[in-house]
Each structure stands twice: as C-alpha cells, then as structure tokens.
Amino acid sequence: MHATKEAELVTAVLLYAVRCLAEGDQHALRGMNFGAKEIDVLSELNLADLSRAARLQAHCLEIRLDRQVFWPLMAHLRREREAEGLQKTLIEVDAPFELMQRLFGLSSREYTRLRRLFAAPSALGRPPEPDEATSHAVWAAWKQRVQDEGSRDLGAEDYLALHAQTGAGLRAVWQLTQRWSQDDELSENVKATRPPDTNVTDGQ
C-alpha cells in the first residue's frame, strides 16, 4: 500500500518533532502544540512506528500558512534562483574568478566547481590582451553605462551587457573596466573620447 500525501505529511512532522526532542528544542515543540504528554509519547517512537504512520490515511495536523514568513521566504528563494542563474550565465561565458568573487563572494573552490559543472571554456594560460578596436568598443560602452548609472560599481547584468554589446570576451571586459574604474579621476568624470593607454593585467 502506497503512502498517502497525508501520511507523508504526518511522517515528516513526526520526524521533525522527534529531532526537536533529541536536540532539546522545547520551543519548537510547543509551537507545534506538543504538550508534556505528547512529548512523552514522542520519546517512545521508533523507526517501525514511523513506518506504520506512513501507511495511515488520516492525519492529526492543523496546517496554517504564516504569510509574514511565507512572502519573505519566497522573495529570498527568488533572489537565490536569480543569482544562481546569473552565476551560470557568467561562468558559461568564461567569467574570471575575481569577477565572481567580487559579485557573489565565491571561493576559488566553488568557482572551480561551477566551471566544471557548467562546462566552462578552458582558461589555461595568459589570456590575450584586448586589441585597440576591442578596447575602444568596451571603453565607449563602459563610459555610457557609468554615466547612465552614476556609479562605477557594475553588477552582473552590466558585465553581461558589455560583453554582448561589444563582442569582447568577459575576461577582457573585466580587465579593462577594472583598470579604468580604479583611476579615481577618470571614473569620477568620464569625458574622454578614447580609452587611456594602459597595459592590461591578466585575471584568473
């Protein structure tokens, strides 16, 4: 006999209650309306009892949605989902480690894991320095974005937009914009029509 959805709910709650009891979390048990007698019974449950509960067709629970908790939880999950989607997109277009660390706080170990997971292009060796045409294209697009947003602190969407707009590799976009954004005088008042003559350092 297959467990009903009601039985699965009861089993999950009982498992949670047993764990709360084992960890001495009386507050959680009281919040679920477990009193002293119910707690005594919980302490007697074993795995066989939980297996029997999974075959029941009724439940003893009253489930209510706490909207004050539900909506912040959903908003958090949405932000996490969007952040993971951005990470995947960035990794797939060969985002350097420094960019991922800056935007998402990734460790080198997590960065390596994501590159393997999403089959990122090989990043062996020193990346080629952007040519003059690429530097000019990135400069114009970066300058416009900084002016529009009033900030040199770009987000993931900004870097992806610069990559798509200019056709430059994301590593080149990151290298160039980081060099320019570190020039306080330049980044505070971006009026030059040409990018500064700079030797770009390589990223990971």
N, C-alpha and C positions, 0 to 999 in steps of 0.2 A: 504494500500500500504506500503510495507516494504521499509525502508530507504536504499538507495544505499550506497556503500562504499564511493562514492564521497560526498554524502550528510552528512555522518557521519564525514568525514574529515572537511567539512565546518563548521559543528556544533561545533566540538571540537575546531577549531581555533577561531570561534566567541566567544565561552565561554571563551577561554583563553584571547582573546582581551578585552572582557568585564571586566574580572577580572583585567587585567593590567590597564584598565581605572579607575576602582574603587580604585585601590591601587596607582594610580598616576605614574605608570611606563611608562613614555613617551618614554624612551629609547627603551624598548621592542616594543612598538607600532611603532616607527619609523623604527626599524629594520625589521618589517614586512611590511613596505611601507605604513602604515596608516598616512595620512596627516590630516590637520586640519578639512577638510570637512568630511572625513571618520570617524574621531573621534566624530564629532557632531552627525553623524548618529548612531554610536555605542551607544551613550548615550540615544538614543530613543528606543533601542531594549528592548523587554520584553520576558517573557518565551513563550508566544504564538508565537512570531516571530521566536524564536529558534526552536519551534516545526514545524513551517511551513518550515523552512530551511531544516529540517531533511527529508522532503518529496521531495526535489528538486532532479533532475537528472543531474545537472551540478554543476561545482564549479568555483570559481573565484580565485583560488590559483595557485601559481607557486612554486612547491616544489623542493628544491635542497639540495643535501647531502653535508655537510661540513665535508670532510674527516679528517681534522685536529682535529675535535672534535669527530667524529664518532669512530675512532680507539682507542683513549684513553678511551672513554666511554665503548667500548666493552671489552677492557683489564680490566677495573675496574670491570665490571659485571662478567667477568670470574673469577677474583680473589675472588670476593664475593661469587660466586657459589661454588668455590673450598673450601673456608674457611667454608661455611655452611655445605658442605659435610663432611669435617673433624670433625666439631663440632658434627654432628650427629653420626658419627662412634665412636668418643671418648666417647660420652655420653652413647651409646649403650653398651660399654664395661666397664661402671662404672668409668669414669674418675673423679677424685676428684675435688672439687671446686677450690683448689689452682692451679691446673694444668690449668684449663680452664681460670682462672683469669690471670695467667701469660701469656698464649699463645694468648688469644683473648680479654682480658680486660673485661670479663663478670662480671656483678654484681651478687650478691647472688640471687637476684630476677630473673634475666634472666636465671641463672643456674638452679634454681628450675623449671622454666617454661619449659626449654628444657628437663629436666629429665621427667617431666610429659608428654610432647609432644611425646618423643621417647620411653616411657615406660621403663625407665632405671631400673635396679635391685634395690631393696630396699637397702638403705645404713644406716639402723638403727644400733646403737651400735658401739662399737670399732672394727675396722677391725682386724683380727688375724695377728700377726706378722709373717713375712715370715720365714719359717724354713731354716735350714742350706743349704740344697740342692738348694732351690729356690734362696737364697742369692748368692750362688756360681755361679749359672747359669746366674743370672742378672748381677753379677759383671763381668763375662767374656765377656758377650755381650756388656755391657756398656763400659768397658775398650777398646774393639776393636773399637767401634763406636767413642769414644772420640779421640782415636789415629788416626783413618782414617780421621775424620773431622777437627782435630786440635782445637776443641772447646768443652767446657763442656756445652754450651748453646744449648740444643737439641730442635728440633721442634716437631710438632705434628706427622709427619711421623716417626720420630725417636722413640718416645714413643710407637707408634703403632707397629713398627717393633720389639722393645724389648719385648713387650707383646706377639706378635705372635711367636717370636723366642724362648722364654724361657717358654712360657705357664704360666707365672706368671700373677696374676691379675694386672690391671693397677694401682691400688692403691698401691700395694706392689712395683711395678716398680718405681712409683713416689717417694714414701717414701725413698727407698734405694738410688736412684740416687741423690735425693736432699741432703741427708746426705753426700754422698761421694763428690758431687760437691762443697759443702761448705767447704771441707777440702782443703785449697789452696795448701798445699804441695803435697797432694795426687793427686789432679786433674791436677796440672801442670806437673806432671811427673808420669804417671800411669804405674808402672812397677811391682807392687806386683802381685803375682800369686793367692793370696787369698784375699777376701774382709776383711776389718777391722772389728774387733769385735765391733759391735755397737748395741745399743738398739734403735730400730726404733720408731719414734714418729708417732702417727696416724694422718691422714688427714680427711677432712670432706667428 
